[in-house]
Amino acid sequence: MSLPGHRFILGNVPPPIGGVSTFVRRYLSALERSGADFTHRDWVSMSMRERGSWLLQILLWPRAIHLEFNAYETWSMLAVLLRPFPIEITLRVHSGGPESRFNRWRHFLLSRVLRRVDHLILVGPHVRGVMERAGYRLPSEAEIQPAFLPPPPEDEDTIMESYGAEGRAFLTSHSPLLVLQGSDALQDGVDLYGSDLSIRALVALRADYPNAGLVVGRPSPGNPAFQEYCHSLEAEAEVAGASDAIWVLDGERQLWPVIKRSSVLLRPTTSDGDSISLREALHFNVPVVASDAAPRPDGTILFASRDQEDFNRAIMVALQNGEAPCS
């Protein structure tokens, strides 16, 4: 039974654009359209003064409150544990991957919060295994709820304009068109989102499809190590004569209109949650090729994670069997 009290939604919204932040923005829009009464709190965008005020509100506001976490927030979670007044907690775990790499202090804190959670939402059944292998004890009654919400169609024209004439020309002048939602991070020297695999797949594909192109969405240039890695990929593409067939969509811009116009979405991640871009592709009837590093929705074409040859094979299968993308 829910407590009477105000509802706070905690989570980052773009920028930066990412799966979780995109979900939070669409989720808030859906709540607004439904007339729900809530307040949003974005820890990342808060000033130090705003953060302090927010923590005091959690600790000292005597009215019952509902807190819905969409990401781990150290100080907010600590304030939750110290709060002496009524509280109801919802925690949505989007992948379990970041949580499984926490240091001892953060692991201890989240473990304590999990004991207080009233509603635990996992974006996929595999997230339970990821969390439990990391040493967390989860409530048995956790709800499975995919994180996908359809993109608002009224935003499409504005987003397309943001790509500029050159970007729009790239989309219409390359076929088949592959698209990858990239990242700006390496884990143990490996690109978590598989830009390297995707560029090499494009090079191989151009033997049969000389007009093939690849769009790589990348929210930020990343740290110096990742930038150096990107330079090496650019040099590799240039040697292969594929530089003109690759468009890196840098910056905080949405990718779903590109996915809608693509021939295949690539998802060669080494770990994953409930991918928003993958769900978007399936929503638009665009074939998806994804690694077997995580459970995938029905209709996804799988390949053995980090296996280049199997990745190339799966892309050819998608092109031969896939439906035409929406116009």
C-alpha positions in Angstrom: 0.0 0.0 0.0 1.4 3.3 -1.0 2.1 6.1 1.5 0.3 9.4 0.9 3.1 11.9 -0.1 4.8 13.7 -2.9 6.5 11.8 -5.6 10.1 12.7 -6.8 11.6 11.2 -9.9 15.4 11.0 -9.7 17.4 10.7 -12.9 19.5 12.5 -15.4 18.1 13.9 -18.6 20.1 14.8 -21.7 22.7 16.1 -22.1 24.5 13.8 -22.2 22.3 11.6 -24.4 22.4 8.0 -23.4 20.0 5.1 -22.9 19.1 6.0 -19.3 18.8 9.7 -19.8 16.7 9.3 -22.9 14.4 6.9 -21.0 14.0 9.4 -18.1 13.2 12.3 -20.5 10.5 10.2 -22.3 9.2 8.9 -19.0 8.8 12.4 -17.6 7.0 13.5 -20.8 4.6 10.5 -20.4 3.9 11.4 -16.8 3.2 15.0 -17.7 0.8 13.9 -20.5 -1.0 11.7 -18.0 -1.4 14.5 -15.5 0.6 12.8 -12.8 1.8 14.9 -9.8 5.5 14.7 -9.4 8.8 16.6 -9.2 11.9 15.8 -11.1 15.4 16.0 -9.6 18.5 15.8 -11.8 21.6 15.4 -9.6 24.1 16.1 -12.4 22.5 19.5 -13.4 22.2 20.7 -9.8 24.6 23.3 -8.3 26.3 22.5 -5.0 23.7 24.7 -3.2 20.8 22.9 -4.9 22.3 19.5 -4.0 22.7 20.5 -0.4 19.1 21.8 -0.3 17.9 18.5 -1.8 19.7 16.4 0.7 18.3 18.4 3.6 14.8 17.9 2.1 15.2 14.2 2.1 16.5 14.2 5.6 14.3 16.7 7.3 10.9 17.0 5.4 8.5 15.3 7.8 5.8 14.6 5.2 5.9 11.2 3.6 7.7 11.1 0.2 8.1 8.8 -2.7 11.6 8.6 -4.3 12.1 6.9 -7.6 15.8 6.3 -8.5 16.8 5.7 -12.1 20.5 5.6 -11.4 22.8 5.2 -8.4 23.2 8.5 -6.5 25.6 8.2 -3.5 24.5 11.1 -1.4 20.8 10.8 -2.1 20.9 7.1 -1.1 22.9 7.9 2.0 20.2 10.5 3.0 17.5 7.9 2.4 19.2 5.6 4.9 19.5 8.4 7.5 15.9 9.7 7.0 13.8 9.3 10.2 10.5 10.1 8.4 8.1 8.0 6.2 9.5 7.2 2.8 8.6 4.9 -0.1 11.5 3.9 -2.5 11.3 2.7 -6.1 14.6 1.7 -7.7 14.9 1.0 -11.5 18.1 -0.9 -12.4 18.8 -0.3 -16.1 21.6 -2.9 -16.6 23.4 -3.9 -13.4 26.7 -3.4 -15.2 27.8 -0.2 -13.5 26.6 -1.5 -10.1 28.7 -4.6 -10.5 31.9 -2.6 -10.7 31.3 -0.5 -7.6 34.0 -0.1 -4.9 33.4 -1.5 -1.4 31.8 1.7 0.0 29.3 2.1 -2.9 28.6 -1.6 -3.0 27.8 -1.5 0.8 25.6 1.6 0.4 23.6 0.1 -2.4 23.2 -3.2 -0.6 21.7 -1.3 2.4 19.4 0.7 0.1 18.1 -2.5 -1.5 16.9 -3.6 1.9 14.7 -0.5 2.1 13.4 -0.6 -1.5 9.6 -1.0 -1.8 9.5 -1.4 -5.6 12.4 -2.9 -7.5 12.2 -2.7 -11.3 14.6 -4.5 -13.5 14.7 -3.7 -17.2 15.3 -7.3 -18.1 15.3 -10.7 -16.4 19.1 -11.0 -16.9 19.7 -8.0 -14.7 18.9 -10.1 -11.6 21.8 -12.5 -12.4 24.2 -9.6 -13.0 23.3 -8.0 -9.7 23.4 -11.3 -7.7 26.7 -12.3 -9.2 28.1 -9.0 -8.0 27.0 -9.9 -4.4 23.7 -8.0 -4.1 20.6 -9.6 -2.5 17.5 -8.6 -4.5 13.8 -8.9 -3.4 12.2 -11.9 -4.9 9.2 -9.8 -6.1 11.2 -7.5 -8.4 9.2 -6.4 -11.4 10.5 -6.9 -15.0 9.8 -3.8 -17.0 11.6 -2.9 -20.3 12.9 0.7 -20.4 11.7 1.5 -24.0 9.3 4.3 -24.6 8.6 5.2 -28.3 10.2 8.5 -29.4 7.8 11.4 -30.0 7.2 11.7 -33.8 6.6 15.4 -33.6 10.4 15.9 -32.8 11.6 14.2 -36.0 11.8 17.2 -38.4 13.7 19.3 -35.8 16.2 16.5 -35.2 16.7 15.9 -38.9 17.4 19.6 -39.3 20.1 19.4 -36.6 22.1 17.0 -38.8 22.7 19.7 -41.3 22.6 19.4 -45.1 25.8 17.3 -45.2 24.5 14.8 -42.7 21.1 14.4 -44.4 22.9 13.9 -47.7 25.0 11.1 -46.2 21.8 9.3 -45.1 20.3 9.4 -48.6 23.5 8.7 -50.6 24.6 5.4 -48.8 22.8 2.1 -49.1 22.8 -0.2 -47.3 23.1 2.1 -44.3 24.4 0.7 -41.0 24.0 2.6 -37.7 25.8 2.2 -34.4 25.1 3.9 -31.1 28.6 4.2 -29.9 30.1 5.3 -26.6 33.1 7.2 -25.3 34.6 4.5 -23.0 36.9 1.6 -23.1 36.8 -1.3 -20.6 40.1 -3.2 -20.2 41.2 -1.7 -23.6 38.0 -2.9 -25.4 35.4 -0.6 -26.9 32.2 -1.4 -24.9 30.0 -0.6 -27.9 32.1 -2.1 -30.7 33.1 0.8 -33.0 36.1 -1.2 -34.1 34.0 -4.3 -35.1 31.5 -2.1 -36.9 34.1 -0.2 -39.0 35.8 -3.5 -40.0 32.4 -5.0 -40.8 31.7 -2.0 -43.1 35.0 -2.5 -44.9 34.2 -6.2 -45.5 30.6 -5.3 -46.6 31.8 -2.9 -49.2 33.2 -5.7 -51.3 29.6 -6.7 -52.1 28.0 -3.3 -51.4 30.4 -0.6 -52.6 27.9 2.1 -51.6 27.4 0.9 -48.0 27.7 3.5 -45.2 28.1 3.6 -41.5 26.7 6.2 -39.0 28.3 6.1 -35.6 26.5 8.1 -32.9 29.0 9.3 -30.2 27.8 11.6 -27.4 31.3 13.0 -26.6 34.9 12.7 -27.7 35.8 10.9 -24.4 39.0 11.0 -22.4 42.5 11.2 -24.1 42.9 7.5 -24.2 39.5 7.1 -26.0 40.4 9.9 -28.4 43.7 8.2 -29.3 41.7 5.0 -29.9 39.3 6.9 -32.2 42.3 8.3 -34.2 43.6 4.8 -34.7 40.2 3.7 -36.0 40.1 6.7 -38.4 43.5 5.8 -39.7 42.4 2.2 -40.2 39.3 3.3 -42.2 41.4 5.6 -44.3 43.9 2.8 -45.2 40.9 0.7 -46.2 39.5 3.5 -48.3 36.3 3.7 -46.2 36.7 7.1 -44.6 34.0 8.7 -46.9 31.6 5.9 -46.0 31.6 6.7 -42.3 29.8 9.6 -40.6 30.5 10.1 -36.9 27.6 12.0 -35.4 29.4 13.7 -32.5 27.6 15.7 -29.8 24.4 15.5 -27.9 22.0 14.7 -30.7 19.3 12.1 -30.9 19.9 9.1 -33.2 16.5 7.6 -33.6 15.6 9.3 -37.0 18.9 7.8 -38.4 17.9 4.4 -37.0 14.5 4.8 -38.6 16.2 5.3 -42.0 18.9 2.7 -41.7 19.1 -0.8 -43.1 20.6 -2.5 -40.0 21.2 -1.4 -36.4 24.4 -2.7 -35.0 24.6 -3.5 -31.3 28.0 -5.3 -30.7 28.2 -4.4 -27.0 30.3 -6.5 -24.6 27.7 -6.0 -21.9 24.2 -4.5 -22.0 20.9 -3.7 -20.3 17.7 -3.1 -22.2 19.0 -1.1 -25.1 16.9 1.8 -26.1 18.4 2.0 -29.6 17.7 -1.7 -30.1 14.1 -1.3 -29.1 13.8 1.8 -31.3 15.0 -0.2 -34.3 12.5 -3.0 -33.7 9.8 -0.4 -33.2 10.6 0.9 -36.7 10.9 -2.6 -38.2 14.7 -2.1 -38.8 16.7 -5.4 -38.5 19.1 -5.6 -35.5 22.4 -7.4 -35.2 23.5 -7.7 -31.6 26.1 -9.6 -29.6 25.0 -12.5 -27.4 26.6 -10.8 -24.4 23.1 -10.2 -22.9 19.6 -11.5 -23.5 18.0 -9.7 -26.5 14.3 -9.2 -27.6 12.7 -11.6 -30.1 13.6 -10.7 -33.6 17.2 -9.8 -32.9 19.9 -11.5 -35.0 22.7 -12.6 -32.7 26.4 -13.1 -33.1 29.1 -14.4 -30.8 30.4 -11.4 -28.8 33.7 -9.9 -30.2 33.8 -12.4 -33.1 34.4 -10.3 -36.2 33.7 -13.1 -38.7 30.4 -14.0 -37.0 29.4 -10.3 -36.8 30.0 -9.9 -40.6 28.0 -13.0 -41.2 25.0 -11.8 -39.1 25.0 -8.4 -40.9 24.7 -10.2 -44.3 21.8 -12.3 -43.0 20.1 -9.1 -41.8 20.5 -7.4 -45.2 19.3 -10.5 -47.0 16.3 -11.1 -44.8 15.5 -7.7 -43.3 12.5 -5.4 -44.0 12.9 -2.1 -45.6 13.2 0.8 -43.1 10.4 3.3 -42.6 10.6 6.4 -44.8 
